Amino acid sequence: MKKMRLAAAATLVAILATLAPHAPAYADGAASTRNIILGGAAAAAGALILINHNRKVHERYAEDAARQAALAQQRDDAWTAYRSEKTAYEHESTVASALKKEVAYQHQIITQQRKQLAMAKAQPGATFERQSVAQVKSPAGKTQQVAVVSYGWGSF
């Protein structure tokens, strides 16, 4: 947009410069040399103005690109964090579900064992202990007999 305005202004100035009345040109060397020097200086100034303008435009483009890249990085980081938290939540939910099932199973086993124990206590002469003898070697190399007692949970 600015380039178009600048081009339009330059065109307008050029048109007005051609329409302005001019002094008659004399063929002396000093005026010709002066005009050439002034024209070259004006061209150099114009080139410097254009170069400086283009540099500023490119700096703005670079700043905008860096800003967009930073925003994209922040967005990507936010999505990555969200996905990570969602995955962790799903994992914890799965673990909690498995633990609930395990606790329910253990509760069921304990309830069954309590019923069996109550039924066994109701029967006269029922014994709950089972004793057996195991042969164990001591660090000195001697074999000793050790009593092993089981209370209905299996043998060790």
Secondary structure, 3 states (H helix, E strand, C coil): CHHHHHHHHHHHHHHHHHHCCCCCCCCCHHHHHHHHHHHHHHHHHHHHHHHHHHHHHHHHHHHHHHHHHHHHHHHHHHHHHHHHHHHHHHHHHHHHHHHHHHHHHHHHHHHHHHHHHHHHHHCCCCCCCEEEEEEEECCCCCEEEEEEEECCCCCC
